[in-house]
Amino acid sequence: MAFFRVALDLPLPELFDYSAGMADWGADGSAGLGRRVIVPFGRKSSVGLVLEATPESTFDPARIKPVREILRDTPPLPPAWLELLRFCAGYYQHPLGAAALAALPAKFKTAQAFDPLLWTRLQWIGAAPEYPKRERVKTMLAATLAQAPQFGCDLAGASPKALHYLAEWRAAGLIGEAPAPALVVADAPQLNPEQAAAAAAVIAALATAEGKQPAAPYTPFLLHGVTGSGKTEVYLHVAAQALQRGRQALILVPEINLTPRLLEHFRTRFPASRVVALHSGLNESERLHNWLLAHTGGADIVLGTRLAILTPMPRLGLIVVDEEHDPSFKQQEGMRYSARDLAVFRAKNEAVPVLLGSATPALESYAHAQSGRYTRLAINSRAVPDAMLPKVSLIDLNVTPAENGVAAPVWAAVQARLERGEQSLVFLNRRGFAPVLSCPACAWVSACLRCTSYLVLHRRRGMQTGGKLVCHHCGWEEKVPEACPTCGNIDIRAYGQGTQRLESHIAEAYPGARVLRIDRDSTSRKGEAEALLNQAHGGEVDILVGTQMLAKGHDFKNLTLVAAVNVDAALFSSDFRASERLFAQLMQVAGRAGRAEKPGEVLIQTRKPDHPLFQAVIAADYDRFAKTLLAERSAAGLPPAAFQAMLRVEAVKLDTALAFLKAAAECGIEQGGVTLYDPVPMNLTRLMNVERAQLMAESPSRPALQAFLSRWVPWLYANAPRSVRWHVEVDPLEI
Amino acid sequence: MNPHNRVELTGVVSALETLRYTPAGIPIVELKLDHESPQEEAGKTRTVKCEVAAVAAGQVAQRMVQAQLGARIKVTGFLAHRGKSKVHLVLHINEFEFI
């Protein structure tokens, strides 16, 4: 007998056994692997994915139901993809079925069969026939196809009938498959010697990777280039070589907002190649079509956010992770994977080069470069000739107090930029108008009723007064109270400053200046972020006010001043990674200034001007800072000198969560070199009326930690009471 | 007996801040009133001078901002602490008229 072990889209950790005919078994059971199947489940049928095949089942064969149908419309998910998911599920302690299904587009998990025309590049075999004008869809399809070969999925959106017509034409022999176009590389700027050396190293690896068996010894590259050093240009050069060899390139960026401009760069450079985006901002059809093109090999370049790392790509030849230090590469729900770390695994597993790029590499990556596990490629100067790194100065708020959150030297510096017609960026990583409301008479504060947090005052769009209170954690919204809910005082006050308030102060201070705020609130509608960023790039803005959305990746040519107005909070955080993050963030945002010919200036307001972190930012000395931090971490036994996993438990009552954590800590499973810390409530203890607590497992050895987790997690499944929800996060980024 | 808190006072507007708005959009203006009057105390008449911090909100505030510095007004209102400190009292104006 042959049995398929099938992942079903259900909140259950196990795979389900179904029997299959010997024809579906193939020579070694692999014929069905990676295929979608329709199987009976309960009284209904369900769509699943075959992840394993086995000649024997542990269940009673008489009770195992047969597979109803094997869908053969798309190519099966390849063995390399199954290996990636198996590794991912194992390493991140997540059920394999759930991991595999979460990696697929929603539409792919339905019983819908897909017409292979979708991922076929089509062209007219003879001349395009003429259709009467009233047959609008046919006329339009015919004209589009006559211009250039098209993938079916690009035409399918034109009308519900489009695919039907294409199938007719195909059956009649009117259209056929077009060959893949030859690679066209548009004019590229000359690389400077440092860029050229970096690109050459990766290109050499591309050449040796050809013909290499998977799992051969392999070194990832860490491209450590200062801000504005032209890392993107290196990616483009390396990608050109991968495409030249007929391979696909996978480019990962931390944020959706960075995709449009990068897509444009790649499409301009490779006009004949197919570049597709994959991120959660696409609608389901776009996501499905782009995913199918990647999976079937039609797409040459896949550019996306963290989820794109799980895209099957049959011709994969290169992986690039841009801004590799960015915490956004860590998935924060479901399977909590790090796309950066998976990129390194995947590159090794599929024997392709991986290039991690950053101006401020994560300490983990830096440590690997120090130890020789990664090859470090350095670019120490800016790409534009004569462009210098910006001059960074501190403004001591103890000496020069801020007025409306901004100190006099910053006001003056912005004024100077306005007079010279240059752009300024005022950076404040806090959304909304004011972070809290409070009553001065009775000390009431605007706390969220569902979370351990404060409600933030937001102005409504375009309004000067009034607004709403919003919880940034659970999404709760309410009208601003007219009076204090406790004592009735109407004169309640908004304390502190968010980007909206800063924007209004700036607009008041510089009448006539074009002020634009860019943060998650001003870009919440689809396409808005792209539109606003285009305004900023197009020079239609004098003063940009924004959060970390503006800090990374963007290349504003005329921006010469960056002012960071309130960054001190991170100096006092309890998270040991806070200073690493603040340093990276300041270096990134500072890097927006003076990227072209005009020199840049960076002003940082602080009450702690003597802090070594600021001294490192002023000196732009990443190496010194990283080495100091590494020494500290090593002395304290923290990552990257140690490996951590976090067990998090949620319950209606905090005591219930803590009790289960205590039981888990004392379960008596052999720890084998792993330290279990005490259960503690999380920083944000209550979220959406659920109390949360956590327990850290730590070990100086990654294999020891993994071995312990593989013993511990089954215990957790078996012993968790119904009153709790729990998950394990491996390599947590936030403590 | 119901607690009472009612103040009647005449005076000259000696300071008037600009109108501001609470987060819910209610207008508020803070001002100072210079008061001077003869008062009886232990059978003797004396002259009383005091500068009183006052605040007006809502429609009263919108009328109040139109007052000129030096305008003589008669106000009625109540007393409350300014903030949580128990040092300063502020006169909250319910009604006023120019005199």
Interface residues (C-beta under 8 A of the other chain):
Chain A: A434 L437 P440 A441 C442 A443 L457 T465 G466 G467 K479 V480 P481 E482 A483 I490 D491 I492 R493 A494
Chain B: Y21 T22 P23 A24 G25 I26 I28 V55 A57 G58 A80 H81 R82 G83 K84
